[in-house]
Amino acid sequence: MRDNLTFGYTPHSKDLTHPADRRRACIWACFAQIKFETENPLNSDILILTSSANLSYFCKKSKQPIILDLVDGYLGEQPSFPRDFLRNIVRSFNGQSSYRSITYTRELIRACKIANAVVVASPEQAEAVKLYNSNVHIILDDHSELDDSKALKEVRSEKESESKYIFWEGFGYTLKHFKILNEALDQFLTNQNYKLLILTNLTFARWGGYIGKIETTKLIKKWFPLSFEKIEIIPWTIDNVMNNAAKSDFAIIPVDIGDRFAELKPENKLMSMWHLGLPTLFSGTRAYKRVADEVEVSSMCVSVNEWDFIFSNIDLPHMRKSMVKIDRYISRTHTNEILVSKWQEVIDSVLEKK
């Protein structure tokens, strides 16, 4: 790579604290000791666009090569026209799309065609993007910031505790997936010596990330009327995630696979739970099934009707033994060094075509 190249970046958050900022292109910038230009991204030699950008605006104004980083599987979702239209309206009002695109899918397709490279987070997402761009790269999030929790996990394993803990973390808008197992989990928590730790936003937007307001406590109390007193809702911070994961016995990742947008999510959340050293029970999305088969932990992949059975037959010793295979998989495929190298390949591919 040539020296003194400058890189523009359209962040998900102004201070780069959003997980998609910390865990994706910024890990390469940190390694390469490059400071992204975020205030005026167009003042750069190479422009990295995220899904938080007004893609039409930047694609029109850009004179430099463009790398488009798409974390979610919007192009594979195939939403109805009303949903697609309203999504674009909401995003345009917030400066994250263009009204002229009519639908958000049209906005993305146009950007994919213009971009010199597109980065996605899973092979499933790549299938849809390759229809519009031949230079597609698959790169997961970097979760090495969570690895320190393993030391805490070792300390936890040496202590006795009256209660056992189940761990879940995520943005508030993903809490809706608890509805696929809330009855089974409500009964389990009521009858067994377990508590549920939920690391999330205490309040979150109802639509589009900024419209309306939902209080997490009220939502959880509605879904878990019997066991609410055994559920702790904890503000999401890195320290809170690591400390509460360290005292947890296992994690859960429920996903409503009838939600096509969610079903196309990559394996990022599963990888983050594994980096935390947590045996995890997870829904059978396409990405999760693929990884479960590769790592040979398919017994932890739960179909929508199996949660009640799984909770009634928890086998923690077996789940913990599986972490040996999981740690090998992470070392082989998902280290910080590997992910940085993949981002460098993207940069190089753009420079070669310049």
LUMBAVO-620407 format. One record per residue (C-alpha): residue number from 0; y, x, z. Coordinates in nm, 3 decimals. Each point is the difference from the previous one (the first is absolute). Layout:
! LUMBAVO-620407
(NUM (Y X Z))
...
//
This chain:
! LUMBAVO-620407
(0 (0.000 0.000 0.000))
(1 (0.347 0.129 -0.086))
(2 (0.223 0.105 0.287))
(3 (0.312 -0.194 0.099))
(4 (-0.116 -0.336 -0.131))
(5 (0.158 -0.294 0.181))
(6 (-0.183 -0.323 0.077))
(7 (0.149 -0.346 0.039))
(8 (-0.186 -0.249 0.217))
(9 (0.052 -0.371 0.069))
(10 (-0.120 -0.040 0.360))
(11 (-0.153 -0.298 0.178))
(12 (0.225 0.079 0.297))
(13 (0.331 0.187 0.021))
(14 (-0.124 0.236 0.269))
(15 (-0.341 0.052 -0.169))
(16 (-0.186 -0.136 0.303))
(17 (-0.184 -0.273 -0.193))
(18 (-0.373 0.086 -0.022))
(19 (0.013 0.001 -0.381))
(20 (0.277 0.260 0.017))
(21 (-0.164 0.220 0.263))
(22 (-0.348 -0.011 -0.149))
(23 (0.046 0.020 -0.377))
(24 (0.232 0.209 -0.220))
(25 (0.187 0.136 0.301))
(26 (-0.306 0.194 0.113))
(27 (0.019 0.201 -0.322))
(28 (0.377 0.051 0.040))
(29 (-0.053 0.127 0.354))
(30 (-0.269 0.242 -0.116))
(31 (0.212 0.121 -0.294))
(32 (0.308 0.024 0.226))
(33 (0.195 -0.232 -0.227))
(34 (0.255 -0.249 0.128))
(35 (-0.007 -0.325 -0.196))
(36 (0.332 -0.137 -0.125))
(37 (-0.001 -0.356 0.139))
(38 (0.370 -0.090 -0.002))
(39 (0.044 0.057 -0.375))
(40 (-0.354 0.024 -0.141))
(41 (0.123 0.017 -0.359))
(42 (0.164 0.336 0.075))
(43 (-0.327 0.186 -0.042))
(44 (-0.232 0.169 -0.246))
(45 (-0.295 -0.232 0.077))
(46 (0.019 -0.352 0.138))
(47 (-0.267 -0.148 0.230))
(48 (0.024 -0.379 0.017))
(49 (-0.170 -0.216 0.263))
(50 (-0.058 -0.374 0.001))
(51 (0.309 -0.034 0.222))
(52 (0.225 0.096 -0.291))
(53 (0.168 -0.220 -0.258))
(54 (-0.230 0.136 -0.270))
(55 (0.189 -0.152 -0.294))
(56 (0.324 0.164 0.110))
(57 (-0.145 0.346 0.055))
(58 (-0.215 -0.004 -0.315))
(59 (0.307 -0.091 -0.204))
(60 (0.228 0.259 0.160))
(61 (-0.247 0.286 0.027))
(62 (0.031 0.293 -0.241))
(63 (-0.266 0.202 0.180))
(64 (-0.380 -0.041 0.020))
(65 (-0.115 -0.282 0.229))
(66 (-0.294 -0.008 0.241))
(67 (-0.078 -0.352 0.117))
(68 (-0.180 -0.032 0.335))
(69 (-0.169 -0.339 0.043))
(70 (-0.179 -0.045 0.334))
(71 (-0.108 -0.362 -0.045))
(72 (-0.208 -0.171 -0.267))
(73 (0.266 -0.234 -0.136))
(74 (-0.114 0.042 -0.361))
(75 (-0.358 -0.096 0.082))
(76 (0.095 -0.304 0.204))
(77 (0.076 -0.234 -0.295))
(78 (0.216 -0.240 0.205))
(79 (0.099 -0.344 -0.123))
(80 (0.331 -0.018 -0.187))
(81 (0.182 -0.184 0.286))
(82 (-0.116 0.260 0.254))
(83 (0.087 0.288 -0.233))
(84 (0.340 -0.152 -0.080))
(85 (0.088 -0.062 0.366))
(86 (-0.116 0.350 0.097))
(87 (0.240 0.144 -0.256))
(88 (0.287 -0.221 0.122))
(89 (-0.051 0.106 0.362))
(90 (-0.030 0.367 -0.090))
(91 (0.301 -0.015 -0.236))
(92 (0.215 -0.156 0.270))
(93 (-0.089 0.298 0.218))
(94 (0.074 0.250 -0.279))
(95 (-0.368 0.083 -0.062))
(96 (-0.036 -0.154 -0.344))
(97 (0.203 -0.149 -0.286))
(98 (0.059 -0.372 -0.056))
(99 (-0.023 0.067 -0.374))
(100 (-0.366 0.092 0.030))
(101 (-0.078 -0.366 0.084))
(102 (-0.325 0.100 0.175))
(103 (-0.079 0.306 0.211))
(104 (-0.310 0.070 -0.210))
(105 (0.222 0.036 -0.306))
(106 (0.224 0.241 0.194))
(107 (-0.299 0.217 0.093))
(108 (-0.157 0.000 -0.348))
(109 (0.325 0.114 -0.158))
(110 (0.037 0.280 0.256))
(111 (-0.360 0.113 -0.050))
(112 (0.054 0.026 -0.374))
(113 (0.316 0.206 0.043))
(114 (-0.123 0.231 0.278))
(115 (-0.131 0.345 -0.086))
(116 (-0.264 -0.034 0.273))
(117 (-0.117 -0.277 0.230))
(118 (-0.156 0.064 0.341))
(119 (-0.221 -0.268 0.157))
(120 (-0.212 -0.005 0.315))
(121 (-0.346 -0.102 -0.123))
(122 (-0.226 -0.010 -0.307))
(123 (0.020 -0.381 0.016))
(124 (0.378 0.012 -0.039))
(125 (-0.025 0.264 -0.273))
(126 (-0.203 -0.238 -0.220))
(127 (0.298 -0.232 -0.040))
(128 (0.263 0.272 -0.042))
(129 (-0.191 0.191 -0.269))
(130 (0.066 -0.290 -0.237))
(131 (0.365 0.109 -0.007))
(132 (0.000 0.376 0.069))
(133 (-0.248 0.274 -0.088))
(134 (0.115 0.244 0.271))
(135 (-0.125 -0.173 0.317))
(136 (-0.086 0.187 0.321))
(137 (-0.181 -0.129 0.310))
(138 (0.134 0.129 0.333))
(139 (-0.059 -0.149 0.344))
(140 (0.242 0.018 0.292))
(141 (-0.002 0.307 0.221))
(142 (-0.111 -0.084 0.356))
(143 (-0.006 0.348 0.147))
(144 (0.281 -0.103 0.238))
(145 (-0.267 -0.200 0.187))
(146 (-0.255 0.279 0.039))
(147 (0.126 0.117 0.341))
(148 (-0.142 -0.316 0.155))
(149 (-0.349 0.149 -0.022))
(150 (0.078 0.217 0.302))
(151 (0.100 -0.311 0.193))
(152 (-0.319 -0.169 -0.120))
(153 (-0.207 0.277 0.155))
(154 (0.181 -0.045 0.330))
(155 (-0.060 -0.375 -0.017))
(156 (-0.373 0.049 -0.055))
(157 (-0.030 0.183 0.332))
(158 (0.155 -0.281 0.204))
(159 (-0.145 -0.322 0.133))
(160 (0.185 -0.325 -0.068))
(161 (-0.061 -0.352 0.118))
(162 (0.133 -0.144 -0.325))
(163 (-0.083 0.080 -0.359))
(164 (0.261 -0.013 -0.273))
(165 (0.012 -0.112 -0.364))
(166 (0.280 0.152 -0.208))
(167 (0.207 -0.145 -0.286))
(168 (0.326 0.123 -0.150))
(169 (0.217 -0.105 -0.290))
(170 (0.319 -0.163 -0.122))
(171 (0.068 -0.348 0.134))
(172 (-0.048 -0.167 -0.336))
(173 (-0.364 0.116 -0.007))
(174 (-0.081 -0.181 0.325))
(175 (-0.090 -0.302 -0.213))
(176 (-0.339 0.158 -0.070))
(177 (-0.107 -0.068 0.357))
(178 (-0.048 -0.360 -0.108))
(179 (-0.333 0.087 -0.163))
(180 (-0.151 0.098 0.337))
(181 (0.227 -0.141 0.269))
(182 (-0.255 -0.255 0.127))
(183 (-0.283 0.253 0.019))
(184 (0.221 0.262 0.162))
(185 (0.154 -0.254 0.239))
(186 (-0.347 -0.087 0.129))
(187 (-0.109 0.363 0.016))
(188 (0.303 0.108 0.203))
(189 (-0.045 -0.297 0.233))
(190 (-0.366 0.070 0.070))
(191 (-0.010 0.380 -0.005))
(192 (0.171 0.280 0.189))
(193 (0.226 0.094 -0.289))
(194 (0.373 -0.003 -0.056))
(195 (0.180 0.002 -0.336))
(196 (0.287 0.242 -0.061))
(197 (0.236 -0.104 -0.281))
(198 (0.251 0.264 -0.111))
(199 (0.261 -0.169 -0.218))
(200 (0.354 -0.136 -0.030))
(201 (0.099 -0.231 0.285))
(202 (0.185 -0.210 -0.259))
(203 (-0.016 0.011 -0.379))
(204 (0.140 -0.172 -0.307))
(205 (-0.166 -0.311 -0.136))
(206 (0.074 0.068 -0.369))
(207 (0.082 0.303 -0.211))
(208 (0.035 0.239 0.291))
(209 (0.340 -0.131 0.109))
(210 (0.013 -0.384 -0.008))
(211 (-0.093 -0.213 0.302))
(212 (-0.140 0.114 0.333))
(213 (-0.343 -0.024 0.162))
(214 (-0.077 0.096 0.361))
(215 (-0.332 0.181 0.021))
(216 (-0.079 -0.123 0.352))
(217 (0.025 -0.366 -0.101))
(218 (-0.223 0.059 -0.301))
(219 (-0.271 0.178 0.197))
(220 (0.010 -0.261 0.279))
(221 (-0.056 -0.270 -0.261))
(222 (-0.299 0.176 -0.156))
(223 (-0.159 0.117 0.327))
(224 (0.048 -0.286 0.249))
(225 (-0.299 0.096 0.218))
(226 (0.042 0.376 0.015))
(227 (0.375 0.052 -0.032))
(228 (0.020 0.157 0.347))
(229 (-0.241 0.271 -0.119))
(230 (0.222 0.101 -0.292))
(231 (0.275 0.261 0.024))
(232 (0.272 -0.003 -0.266))
(233 (0.155 0.346 -0.011))
(234 (0.301 0.118 -0.206))
(235 (-0.105 0.220 -0.292))
(236 (0.094 0.365 0.044))
(237 (-0.200 0.310 -0.086))
(238 (-0.036 0.088 0.368))
(239 (-0.109 -0.353 0.092))
(240 (-0.254 -0.004 -0.283))
(241 (-0.153 0.331 0.101))
(242 (-0.006 -0.067 0.374))
(243 (-0.153 -0.347 -0.034))
(244 (-0.250 0.111 -0.264))
(245 (-0.112 0.270 0.243))
(246 (-0.107 -0.256 0.261))
(247 (-0.159 -0.237 -0.253))
(248 (-0.371 -0.031 -0.069))
(249 (0.027 -0.112 -0.361))
(250 (0.244 -0.147 -0.252))
(251 (-0.010 -0.304 -0.226))
(252 (0.155 -0.060 -0.341))
(253 (-0.038 -0.365 -0.101))
(254 (0.114 -0.082 -0.354))
(255 (-0.003 -0.339 -0.168))
(256 (-0.163 0.095 -0.329))
(257 (0.115 -0.332 -0.142))
(258 (0.348 0.154 0.003))
(259 (-0.014 0.195 -0.326))
(260 (0.301 0.215 0.089))
(261 (-0.162 0.106 0.328))
(262 (-0.343 0.037 -0.162))
(263 (0.148 0.263 -0.233))
(264 (0.135 0.209 0.287))
(265 (-0.129 0.360 0.003))
(266 (-0.200 0.151 0.283))
(267 (0.308 0.144 0.172))
(268 (-0.029 -0.202 0.321))
(269 (-0.370 0.080 0.033))
(270 (0.076 0.369 -0.044))
(271 (0.269 -0.018 0.268))
(272 (-0.247 -0.153 0.248))
(273 (-0.249 0.275 -0.079))
(274 (0.266 0.267 0.046))
(275 (0.061 -0.152 0.343))
(276 (-0.366 0.062 0.076))
(277 (-0.082 -0.371 0.021))
(278 (-0.324 -0.162 -0.115))
(279 (0.120 -0.298 -0.201))
(280 (-0.127 -0.341 -0.110))
(281 (0.168 -0.108 -0.323))
(282 (-0.002 -0.276 -0.261))
(283 (-0.170 0.051 -0.333))
(284 (0.291 0.059 -0.237))
(285 (-0.073 0.187 -0.321))
(286 (0.143 0.327 0.134))
(287 (-0.168 -0.030 0.339))
(288 (-0.339 -0.075 -0.156))
(289 (0.033 0.299 -0.231))
(290 (0.079 0.235 0.288))
(291 (-0.266 -0.152 0.228))
(292 (-0.265 0.063 -0.266))
(293 (0.119 0.356 -0.058))
(294 (0.002 0.086 0.371))
(295 (-0.318 -0.202 0.069))
(296 (0.153 -0.224 0.268))
(297 (-0.056 -0.334 -0.171))
(298 (-0.112 -0.155 0.330))
(299 (0.364 0.009 0.111))
(300 (0.113 -0.195 -0.308))
(301 (0.014 -0.365 0.108))
(302 (-0.011 -0.307 -0.227))
(303 (0.218 -0.297 0.086))
(304 (-0.283 -0.197 0.166))
(305 (-0.144 0.291 0.199))
(306 (0.269 0.066 0.261))
(307 (-0.155 -0.229 0.261))
(308 (-0.339 0.171 -0.044))
(309 (0.154 0.350 0.003))
(310 (0.193 -0.064 0.321))
(311 (-0.319 -0.130 0.163))
(312 (-0.191 0.314 -0.097))
(313 (0.244 0.285 0.056))
(314 (-0.185 0.332 -0.011))
(315 (0.256 0.254 0.118))
(316 (-0.239 0.299 0.020))
(317 (-0.096 -0.047 -0.366))
(318 (0.363 -0.042 -0.102))
(319 (0.099 0.317 0.183))
(320 (-0.280 0.199 -0.163))
(321 (0.137 -0.105 -0.339))
(322 (0.322 0.186 0.074))
(323 (-0.181 0.327 -0.080))
(324 (-0.046 -0.110 -0.362))
(325 (0.352 -0.141 -0.007))
(326 (0.157 0.326 0.120))
(327 (-0.189 0.188 -0.273))
(328 (0.132 -0.245 -0.259))
(329 (0.359 0.050 0.119))
(330 (-0.038 0.379 -0.010))
(331 (-0.139 -0.021 -0.353))
(332 (0.246 -0.249 -0.151))
(333 (0.299 -0.077 0.216))
(334 (0.171 0.301 0.155))
(335 (0.373 0.066 -0.022))
(336 (-0.067 0.298 -0.226))
(337 (-0.202 -0.209 -0.246))
(338 (0.267 -0.271 -0.020))
(339 (0.283 0.251 -0.046))
(340 (-0.199 0.158 -0.284))
(341 (-0.035 -0.340 -0.168))
(342 (0.375 -0.057 0.016))
(343 (0.054 0.343 -0.153))
(344 (-0.225 -0.104 -0.289))
(345 (0.224 -0.300 -0.060))
(346 (0.313 0.218 -0.004))
(347 (-0.165 0.248 -0.235))
(348 (-0.113 -0.275 -0.239))
(349 (0.359 -0.122 -0.032))
(350 (0.141 0.348 -0.054))
(351 (-0.256 0.069 -0.274))
(352 (0.122 -0.303 -0.195))
(353 (0.366 0.073 0.057))
//
